[in-house]
Amino acid sequence: MKRRIPAATAAFSIDASLIDPSFSAAVIDWQKQHGRHALPWQLSRDAYRVWLSEIMLQQTQVAAVIPYYQRFLQSFPTVADLAAASAEDVMAHWSGLGYYTRARNLHQCAKQVVEQYGGQFPADPALLELLPGIGRSTAAAIAAFSYGTVAAILDGNVKRVFARVFGVDAYPGSKPVEDAMWQRAQALLPQQGIESYTQGLMDLGATVCTRSKPACERCPLQLRCVAFAENRTAELPVRKPRKAQKIKQALMLVLLHDDHVLLQRRPETGIWGGLLSLPEVDGMRERGDDAHDDVRLQIAAQTEACSRLALPFGEVHSAARLPEFSHVFTHFKLHIQPVLVQLKRRQAMIADDQYVWYPLHTIQDAALPAPVKSLLLGLTNQPAQQDLMFSTD
């Protein structure tokens, strides 16, 4: 026998051997008693609020999301408000939350919902998935929480729960394994209580079946869990084969004049896309593991380049190295060497939207990458250690 999932969720049949109503019943019962019920986005079935939370929660912890979520709703209480906002305003509200492609997709998605659906998110996961920034699992979660649509999720937390409970002895990110997990996720869907079931899977992964030190004694699935029975919770899910971490370096100019700093808008694509940042000398480039001193050698050789880059913006007074710092991305580690350049006087700039002189006392409100904002806030709060490169005095 085969059971068909509602058409809004899937258009293919499910292997009967995977169907197990007791699984969803255990998750639903546990969620109602022990799950999370007071998160800000759980207080409404408004699809806009649900969607906003789901996008923010992608690869980001709940505690970090809550203040951003609340500030977004204060500034953009409806999807129409968000669609009408400027890209700069949206990026400024997102600054510090990371994974900035989400913010750009968020803004584009809001515009499409207003233009194509009159400001009403569709209830069909297949239609939601066509919108910018919404993948299959996110579409299912939005539809389930907003409209009660029966649809399967399979985010990182759910993959971890499935890998342990069902003893999946292969990397969940590989296509064949992920496809098999989607089959299982569809088969385990309940006929009723989709909201509690979906939230329950999320809560189990986030609070009980955690990556390290899972609280198996509190898990409603313990008796059926292969990883627990075989003492393999530390081994499952199978981790992605590790690659050597790439290391990149960047030489950034902190160009100051009269308590203003020169900022440059980054390209829409690439890291920190669309955000303001500090101008870079020659941009980011990779460096080998054996080139630890390469950045400093490069800076010593590019004192003239720093001065030359600053010339269109004013007369240089001095240049000094600030302490190097690092920022870790998903796929590489970036070493940043900032160079503080003080100007005697500032040139009148030709109209160019790429650059802006930004007042340091309002830098907290700027749409900046988190490490750049921290650097500039540090300059305003206390003098930084400097290694003088040259001065015209």
C-alpha positions as CSV (number, residue, x, y, z in Angstrom):
1,M,0.0,0.0,0.0
2,K,1.0,3.5,-0.7
3,R,-0.2,6.7,0.9
4,R,-0.4,10.0,-1.1
5,I,0.6,13.2,0.6
6,P,-1.7,16.2,-0.3
7,A,-0.9,17.7,-3.6
8,A,0.2,21.0,-2.0
9,T,3.0,19.1,-0.4
10,A,4.2,16.5,-2.8
11,A,3.2,14.9,-6.1
12,F,4.6,11.4,-5.6
13,S,3.7,8.4,-3.6
14,I,5.5,7.2,-0.5
15,D,6.9,3.8,0.3
16,A,4.5,2.2,2.8
17,S,7.4,0.7,4.8
18,L,8.4,4.2,5.9
19,I,5.0,5.2,7.3
20,D,4.8,5.2,11.1
21,P,2.0,7.3,12.7
22,S,3.5,6.6,16.2
23,F,6.5,8.7,15.3
24,S,4.5,11.9,14.6
25,A,2.2,11.2,17.6
26,A,5.3,11.1,19.9
27,V,6.7,14.3,18.5
28,I,3.3,16.1,18.8
29,D,2.6,15.0,22.3
30,W,6.1,16.0,23.4
31,Q,5.9,19.4,21.8
32,K,2.6,20.3,23.4
33,Q,4.1,19.5,26.8
34,H,7.7,20.4,26.5
35,G,8.3,22.4,23.3
36,R,8.7,26.1,22.8
37,H,5.5,28.1,22.8
38,A,6.4,31.7,23.6
39,L,8.9,32.7,20.8
40,P,7.8,36.1,19.3
41,W,6.9,34.7,15.9
42,Q,4.7,31.9,17.5
43,L,2.2,34.5,18.8
44,S,0.7,35.0,15.3
45,R,-0.2,33.0,12.2
46,D,0.5,36.0,10.0
47,A,2.4,34.6,7.1
48,Y,4.6,37.7,6.9
49,R,5.8,37.3,10.5
50,V,6.3,33.6,10.0
51,W,8.2,34.1,6.8
52,L,10.4,36.8,8.4
53,S,11.3,34.5,11.3
54,E,12.0,31.5,9.1
55,I,14.4,33.5,6.9
56,M,16.2,35.0,9.9
57,L,16.5,31.6,11.6
58,Q,18.4,30.1,8.6
59,Q,21.8,29.2,10.0
60,T,21.3,31.6,12.9
61,Q,20.5,30.9,16.6
62,V,17.1,31.9,18.1
63,A,18.8,34.2,20.7
64,A,20.5,36.2,18.0
65,V,17.4,36.5,15.8
66,I,14.9,37.8,18.4
67,P,16.2,41.4,18.7
68,Y,16.6,41.7,14.9
69,Y,13.1,40.3,14.3
70,Q,11.6,42.8,16.8
71,R,13.4,45.7,15.2
72,F,12.4,44.7,11.7
73,L,8.7,44.5,12.8
74,Q,9.0,47.9,14.4
75,S,10.3,49.5,11.2
76,F,8.5,47.3,8.7
77,P,5.2,46.1,10.3
78,T,3.8,44.7,7.0
79,V,5.2,43.1,3.9
80,A,4.1,46.2,2.0
81,D,6.2,48.4,4.3
82,L,9.2,46.1,3.7
83,A,8.7,46.1,0.0
84,A,8.5,49.9,-0.1
85,A,11.7,50.4,2.0
86,S,15.1,51.3,0.4
87,A,17.7,48.6,0.0
88,E,20.0,50.7,2.2
89,D,17.4,50.7,5.0
90,V,16.9,47.0,4.9
91,M,20.6,46.2,4.9
92,A,21.1,48.6,7.8
93,H,18.5,46.7,9.8
94,W,20.1,43.4,8.9
95,S,23.7,44.5,9.6
96,G,25.4,42.1,12.0
97,L,23.1,39.2,11.4
98,G,25.3,37.7,8.7
99,Y,24.6,35.8,5.5
100,Y,23.6,39.0,3.7
101,T,22.2,37.3,0.7
102,R,19.3,36.5,2.9
103,A,18.6,40.3,3.4
104,R,18.7,41.0,-0.4
105,N,16.4,38.0,-1.1
106,L,14.1,39.1,1.8
107,H,13.7,42.5,0.2
108,Q,13.1,41.1,-3.3
109,C,10.7,38.5,-2.0
110,A,8.6,41.2,-0.2
111,K,8.4,43.1,-3.5
112,Q,7.2,40.0,-5.4
113,V,4.6,39.1,-2.8
114,V,3.2,42.6,-3.0
115,E,3.3,42.7,-6.8
116,Q,2.2,39.1,-7.6
117,Y,0.0,38.2,-4.7
118,G,-1.3,41.5,-3.4
119,G,0.7,41.3,-0.2
120,Q,-0.7,37.9,0.7
121,F,1.8,35.0,0.9
122,P,0.4,31.9,-0.9
123,A,-0.5,28.8,1.1
124,D,1.0,26.4,-1.4
125,P,4.6,25.4,-0.6
126,A,5.3,25.0,-4.4
127,L,4.4,28.6,-5.0
128,L,6.3,29.8,-1.9
129,E,9.4,28.0,-3.1
130,L,9.4,30.1,-6.3
131,L,10.0,33.3,-4.3
132,P,13.5,34.6,-3.7
133,G,15.3,33.1,-0.7
134,I,12.7,30.4,0.1
135,G,13.8,26.8,-0.3
136,R,11.8,23.6,0.0
137,S,12.0,23.2,3.8
138,T,11.4,26.9,4.5
139,A,8.4,26.9,2.2
140,A,6.9,24.0,4.0
141,A,7.4,25.6,7.4
142,I,5.8,28.9,6.3
143,A,2.8,27.1,4.9
144,A,2.4,24.8,7.9
145,F,2.7,27.5,10.5
146,S,0.6,30.1,8.6
147,Y,-2.1,28.0,7.0
148,G,-1.9,24.5,8.4
149,T,-0.7,23.1,5.1
150,V,0.5,19.5,5.5
151,A,4.1,19.7,4.2
152,A,7.4,18.2,5.2
153,I,10.4,20.1,6.5
154,L,14.0,18.9,6.4
155,D,16.4,21.5,7.8
156,G,19.7,20.8,9.6
157,N,18.0,20.1,12.9
158,V,15.6,17.6,11.3
159,K,18.4,15.9,9.4
160,R,20.2,15.4,12.7
161,V,17.1,13.9,14.4
162,F,16.5,11.5,11.5
163,A,20.1,10.5,11.2
164,R,20.3,9.5,14.8
165,V,16.8,8.0,15.2
166,F,17.0,5.9,12.0
167,G,20.7,5.2,12.1
168,V,21.6,7.0,8.8
169,D,25.2,6.0,8.4
170,A,26.1,8.4,5.6
171,Y,26.6,12.2,5.2
172,P,23.1,13.8,5.1
173,G,24.3,16.5,2.7
174,S,24.9,14.1,-0.2
175,K,22.2,14.0,-2.8
176,P,21.1,10.3,-2.5
177,V,21.0,10.5,1.3
178,E,19.1,13.7,1.3
179,D,16.6,12.4,-1.2
180,A,16.0,9.3,1.0
181,M,15.5,11.6,4.0
182,W,12.9,13.6,2.1
183,Q,11.1,10.4,1.3
184,R,11.0,9.6,5.0
185,A,10.0,13.1,6.0
186,Q,7.0,12.9,3.6
187,A,6.1,9.4,4.9
188,L,6.1,10.5,8.6
189,L,3.8,13.5,8.1
190,P,0.7,13.4,10.4
191,Q,-2.8,13.7,9.1
192,Q,-3.5,16.3,11.9
193,G,-1.5,18.6,14.1
194,I,1.0,19.7,11.4
195,E,1.9,22.9,13.4
196,S,2.8,21.0,16.5
197,Y,4.6,18.3,14.6
198,T,6.7,20.8,12.6
199,Q,7.5,22.9,15.6
200,G,8.3,19.7,17.6
201,L,10.9,18.5,15.1
202,M,12.5,21.9,15.2
203,D,12.4,22.0,19.0
204,L,13.8,18.5,19.4
205,G,16.8,19.4,17.2
206,A,17.4,22.7,18.8
207,T,17.0,21.8,22.5
208,V,17.3,18.0,22.9
209,C,18.9,16.3,20.0
210,T,21.7,18.9,19.9
211,R,24.9,18.6,17.9
212,S,27.0,18.0,21.1
213,K,25.8,16.5,24.4
214,P,22.3,15.6,23.3
215,A,19.8,15.2,26.2
216,C,18.7,11.7,25.3
217,E,17.1,11.2,28.7
218,R,14.5,13.9,27.7
219,C,13.9,12.7,24.2
220,P,10.5,11.2,23.3
221,L,12.1,9.2,20.5
222,Q,14.7,7.5,22.7
223,L,13.3,4.0,22.6
224,R,13.3,4.0,18.9
225,C,16.6,5.8,18.4
226,V,19.4,3.7,16.7
227,A,22.1,6.1,17.7
228,F,21.1,5.9,21.4
229,A,20.8,2.1,21.4
230,E,24.2,1.7,19.8
231,N,25.9,4.5,21.7
232,R,26.6,6.4,18.5
233,T,25.2,9.8,19.2
234,A,28.6,11.4,18.9
235,E,29.1,9.7,15.5
236,L,25.8,10.6,13.9
237,P,25.0,12.4,11.8
238,V,28.1,11.6,9.7
239,R,30.0,14.8,9.3
240,K,30.9,16.3,6.0
241,P,34.4,15.3,4.8
242,R,36.7,18.1,5.8
243,K,38.6,20.3,3.4
244,A,41.5,22.5,4.2
245,Q,40.2,25.9,5.2
246,K,41.0,28.6,2.8
247,I,42.7,31.7,4.1
248,K,42.2,35.1,2.5
249,Q,43.6,38.5,3.3
250,A,42.5,42.0,2.8
251,L,44.2,45.4,3.3
252,M,41.5,47.9,4.2
253,L,41.8,51.7,4.4
254,V,40.3,53.6,7.3
255,L,40.3,57.0,5.7
256,L,39.4,59.7,8.3
257,H,38.8,63.4,8.1
258,D,36.9,65.7,10.5
259,D,35.3,62.8,12.4
260,H,34.0,61.2,9.2
261,V,35.1,57.9,7.6
262,L,35.1,57.1,3.9
263,L,32.9,54.1,3.1
264,Q,32.5,52.3,-0.1
265,R,29.5,50.3,-1.3
266,R,30.3,46.7,-2.1
267,P,29.1,44.9,-5.2
268,E,25.7,43.2,-4.9
269,T,27.3,39.8,-5.4
270,G,30.0,38.3,-3.2
271,I,30.6,38.5,0.5
272,W,28.9,41.5,2.2
273,G,27.1,42.2,-1.0
274,G,25.4,45.5,-1.0
275,L,26.7,46.7,2.3
276,L,29.0,49.6,3.0
277,S,32.5,48.7,3.9
278,L,36.1,50.1,4.0
279,P,37.9,50.6,0.7
280,E,40.4,47.8,0.0
281,V,43.8,47.9,-1.6
282,D,43.8,45.3,-4.5
283,G,40.8,43.5,-2.9
284,M,40.7,40.2,-1.1
285,R,43.1,37.5,-2.2
286,E,44.0,34.0,-1.0
287,R,47.2,33.3,0.9
288,G,48.9,30.0,1.7
289,D,49.2,28.6,5.2
290,D,52.9,29.2,5.1
291,A,52.5,32.9,4.3
292,H,51.8,34.2,7.8
293,D,53.9,37.3,7.4
294,D,52.7,38.0,3.8
295,V,50.2,40.7,4.8
296,R,52.8,42.7,6.7
297,L,55.3,42.4,3.8
298,Q,52.6,43.5,1.4
299,I,51.7,46.5,3.6
300,A,55.3,47.6,3.8
301,A,55.5,47.5,0.0
302,Q,52.2,49.3,-0.5
303,T,52.6,52.4,1.7
304,E,52.7,54.4,-1.6
305,A,49.6,52.6,-2.8
306,C,47.7,53.5,0.4
307,S,48.6,57.2,-0.2
308,R,47.8,57.0,-3.9
309,L,44.4,55.5,-3.3
310,A,43.6,58.3,-0.8
311,L,44.7,61.1,-3.1
312,P,41.4,61.5,-4.9
313,F,39.7,62.1,-1.6
314,G,42.1,64.6,0.0
315,E,45.6,65.5,1.1
316,V,47.2,62.7,3.2
317,H,48.6,63.7,6.6
318,S,49.7,60.3,7.9
319,A,49.2,56.5,7.6
320,A,49.5,53.9,10.3
321,R,48.8,50.2,10.6
322,L,46.1,49.2,13.1
323,P,46.2,45.7,14.7
324,E,45.3,42.9,12.3
325,F,42.2,40.8,13.1
326,S,40.4,37.9,11.6
327,H,36.8,37.0,10.6
328,V,35.6,33.5,9.9
329,F,33.1,32.8,7.1
330,T,31.5,29.4,6.3
331,H,34.1,28.5,3.7
332,F,37.2,30.6,4.5
333,K,38.9,32.7,7.1
334,L,39.7,36.3,6.3
335,H,42.7,38.2,7.8
336,I,42.0,41.9,7.8
337,Q,44.9,44.4,8.1
338,P,43.4,47.9,8.5
339,V,45.5,51.0,7.7
340,L,44.4,54.3,9.3
341,V,44.9,57.2,6.9
342,Q,44.4,60.7,8.3
343,L,43.7,63.5,5.8
344,K,44.7,67.1,6.2
345,R,41.9,68.3,4.1
346,R,39.1,66.6,2.1
347,Q,38.6,67.0,-1.6
348,A,35.1,67.9,-2.9
349,M,34.0,64.6,-4.3
350,I,32.4,64.2,-7.7
351,A,29.0,62.7,-7.4
352,D,29.6,58.9,-7.0
353,D,27.1,56.7,-5.2
354,Q,29.9,54.2,-4.6
355,Y,31.5,56.3,-1.9
356,V,30.1,58.2,1.1
357,W,31.7,60.2,4.0
358,Y,30.0,58.8,7.0
359,P,30.0,60.5,10.5
360,L,31.7,58.3,13.0
361,H,29.3,59.2,15.8
362,T,26.4,57.5,13.9
363,I,28.4,54.5,12.7
364,Q,26.3,52.2,14.8
365,D,23.4,52.8,12.4
366,A,25.4,52.1,9.2
367,A,24.8,49.0,7.0
368,L,28.3,47.6,7.7
369,P,29.7,44.1,8.0
370,A,30.0,43.2,11.7
371,P,33.8,43.1,11.8
372,V,34.1,46.5,10.1
373,K,31.5,48.0,12.4
374,S,33.4,46.7,15.4
375,L,36.6,48.2,14.1
376,L,35.1,51.6,13.6
377,L,33.2,51.5,16.9
378,G,36.5,50.7,18.6
379,L,38.1,53.8,17.0
380,T,35.3,56.0,18.4
381,N,35.5,54.6,21.9
382,Q,39.2,54.4,22.5
383,P,42.5,55.1,20.7
384,A,43.7,52.0,18.8
385,Q,47.3,50.8,18.9
386,Q,49.0,52.2,15.8
387,D,52.2,51.4,13.9
388,L,53.0,54.7,12.1
389,M,54.0,54.1,8.4
390,F,54.6,57.7,7.5
391,S,53.6,61.3,8.4
392,T,54.0,64.6,6.5
393,D,54.8,66.4,9.8
